[in-house]
Every structure is written in C-alpha cells, then in structure tokens.
Amino acid sequence: MIWIARIFVALVAIANDIAWLATDPVAIVALAKSNCTLPTLDCLRQAKSFHAQLVQEHTDAYWYRVNEESARIEHEKQAKDAHDLYVAQQMAKGDKWDKWE
C-alpha cells in the first residue's frame, strides 16, 4: 500500500515540474543558466532550484536596500530633530534676554 503512495507522490512531483516549465516565464532562462540542454526531470529540478536561489538573492538585495534607505531616513530625521531642538533652545535663550530689557 505504501508503494502506491510513493508512486502518487512521484507523479505529483513530476506534474509540478512540468507545470513549472509550462507556466513560468523564466523557466527557459533558468534551464539555460543551469546548463541544461534537454528538459529532463533532473534538469528541471536543477533549474527550479537555481531559479529559487536567484529569486532569494533578489529578495535579499531588495530588503537590504530598503533597510539601508530606512536607516538613512532615520539618520536624517534625527539630525533634523537635533537641529530643531538646538534652534528652539537658542530661541529660548533669546527670549530670556529680551524679557530682561
């Protein structure tokens, strides 16, 4: 009975690989980048793993840039707040001396 389940799982995996080849617009490029000349099941799986790795690298690079930009914006905000505080303190000093006159 377990052999039927294994055959079923293998057929579902094969169908998944073929569906990826048929539907993903970058499947052919991934096949070429993973040095596959014929779309065998092993080549399809290599291409899928190559594509997944490439997508992960792009995602990591995107979030790195987002975090870098957030840090830059936070630094600019802190510098602006510090300048605003300094100006407010100087204005308070000026008001103190104006009141004595």
C-alpha positions as a Markdown table, in Angstrom:
| # | Residue | x | y | z |
|---|---|---|---|---|
| 1 | Met | 0.0 | 0.0 | 0.0 |
| 2 | Ile | 2.9 | 2.4 | 0.7 |
| 3 | Trp | 4.3 | 1.9 | -2.8 |
| 4 | Ile | 1.0 | 3.4 | -4.2 |
| 5 | Ala | 1.5 | 6.5 | -2.1 |
| 6 | Arg | 5.2 | 6.8 | -3.3 |
| 7 | Ile | 4.1 | 6.4 | -6.9 |
| 8 | Phe | 1.4 | 9.1 | -6.4 |
| 9 | Val | 3.9 | 11.5 | -4.7 |
| 10 | Ala | 6.4 | 10.9 | -7.6 |
| 11 | Leu | 3.7 | 11.6 | -10.2 |
| 12 | Val | 2.6 | 14.8 | -8.4 |
| 13 | Ala | 6.3 | 16.0 | -8.3 |
| 14 | Ile | 6.7 | 15.3 | -12.0 |
| 15 | Ala | 3.5 | 17.1 | -12.8 |
| 16 | Asn | 4.7 | 20.0 | -10.6 |
| 17 | Asp | 8.0 | 20.2 | -12.5 |
| 18 | Ile | 6.3 | 20.1 | -15.9 |
| 19 | Ala | 3.7 | 22.7 | -14.9 |
| 20 | Trp | 6.6 | 25.0 | -13.7 |
| 21 | Leu | 8.3 | 24.6 | -17.1 |
| 22 | Ala | 5.0 | 25.3 | -18.9 |
| 23 | Thr | 3.8 | 28.3 | -16.9 |
| 24 | Asp | 6.9 | 30.1 | -15.5 |
| 25 | Pro | 8.1 | 32.8 | -18.0 |
| 26 | Val | 11.7 | 32.4 | -16.8 |
| 27 | Ala | 11.8 | 28.6 | -16.9 |
| 28 | Ile | 13.7 | 28.5 | -20.2 |
| 29 | Val | 16.2 | 31.1 | -19.0 |
| 30 | Ala | 16.7 | 29.1 | -15.8 |
| 31 | Leu | 17.2 | 25.9 | -17.8 |
| 32 | Ala | 19.9 | 27.7 | -19.9 |
| 33 | Lys | 21.6 | 29.2 | -16.8 |
| 34 | Ser | 21.7 | 25.8 | -15.1 |
| 35 | Asn | 23.4 | 24.3 | -18.3 |
| 36 | Cys | 20.5 | 22.0 | -19.2 |
| 37 | Thr | 20.2 | 21.2 | -22.9 |
| 38 | Leu | 17.2 | 18.8 | -22.5 |
| 39 | Pro | 14.4 | 19.3 | -20.1 |
| 40 | Thr | 14.8 | 16.1 | -18.2 |
| 41 | Leu | 13.4 | 15.8 | -14.7 |
| 42 | Asp | 16.8 | 16.3 | -13.1 |
| 43 | Cys | 17.5 | 19.4 | -15.2 |
| 44 | Leu | 14.1 | 20.8 | -14.4 |
| 45 | Arg | 14.8 | 20.3 | -10.7 |
| 46 | Gln | 18.2 | 21.9 | -11.0 |
| 47 | Ala | 16.7 | 24.8 | -12.9 |
| 48 | Lys | 13.9 | 25.2 | -10.3 |
| 49 | Ser | 16.5 | 25.3 | -7.5 |
| 50 | Phe | 18.6 | 27.8 | -9.5 |
| 51 | His | 15.6 | 30.0 | -10.1 |
| 52 | Ala | 14.6 | 29.8 | -6.4 |
| 53 | Gln | 18.1 | 30.8 | -5.4 |
| 54 | Leu | 18.1 | 33.7 | -7.8 |
| 55 | Val | 14.7 | 34.9 | -6.5 |
| 56 | Gln | 16.0 | 34.7 | -2.9 |
| 57 | Glu | 19.1 | 36.7 | -3.8 |
| 58 | His | 17.0 | 39.4 | -5.5 |
| 59 | Thr | 14.7 | 39.5 | -2.5 |
| 60 | Asp | 17.6 | 39.7 | -0.1 |
| 61 | Ala | 19.1 | 42.6 | -2.1 |
| 62 | Tyr | 15.8 | 44.4 | -2.2 |
| 63 | Trp | 15.4 | 44.2 | 1.6 |
| 64 | Tyr | 19.0 | 45.2 | 2.1 |
| 65 | Arg | 18.4 | 48.4 | 0.0 |
| 66 | Val | 15.1 | 49.0 | 1.9 |
| 67 | Asn | 16.8 | 48.7 | 5.3 |
| 68 | Glu | 19.7 | 50.9 | 4.1 |
| 69 | Glu | 17.2 | 53.6 | 2.9 |
| 70 | Ser | 15.3 | 53.4 | 6.2 |
| 71 | Ala | 18.4 | 53.8 | 8.2 |
| 72 | Arg | 19.4 | 56.8 | 6.0 |
| 73 | Ile | 16.0 | 58.4 | 6.5 |
| 74 | Glu | 16.1 | 57.8 | 10.3 |
| 75 | His | 19.5 | 59.4 | 10.5 |
| 76 | Glu | 18.3 | 62.4 | 8.6 |
| 77 | Lys | 15.2 | 62.7 | 10.9 |
| 78 | Gln | 17.4 | 62.5 | 14.0 |
| 79 | Ala | 19.7 | 65.2 | 12.5 |
| 80 | Lys | 16.7 | 67.4 | 11.7 |
| 81 | Asp | 15.2 | 66.9 | 15.2 |
| 82 | Ala | 18.6 | 67.7 | 16.8 |
| 83 | His | 18.8 | 70.9 | 14.7 |
| 84 | Asp | 15.2 | 71.8 | 15.6 |
| 85 | Leu | 16.0 | 71.3 | 19.3 |
| 86 | Tyr | 19.1 | 73.5 | 19.0 |
| 87 | Val | 17.1 | 76.3 | 17.3 |
| 88 | Ala | 14.4 | 76.1 | 19.9 |
| 89 | Gln | 17.0 | 76.3 | 22.7 |
| 90 | Gln | 18.6 | 79.3 | 21.1 |
| 91 | Met | 15.2 | 81.0 | 20.7 |
| 92 | Ala | 14.5 | 80.3 | 24.4 |
| 93 | Lys | 17.8 | 81.9 | 25.3 |
| 94 | Gly | 17.0 | 84.9 | 23.1 |
| 95 | Asp | 13.5 | 85.3 | 24.7 |
| 96 | Lys | 15.1 | 85.2 | 28.1 |
| 97 | Trp | 17.4 | 88.1 | 27.3 |
| 98 | Asp | 14.6 | 90.0 | 25.6 |
| 99 | Lys | 12.5 | 89.8 | 28.7 |
| 100 | Trp | 15.2 | 91.5 | 30.9 |
| 101 | Glu | 15.4 | 94.6 | 28.7 |
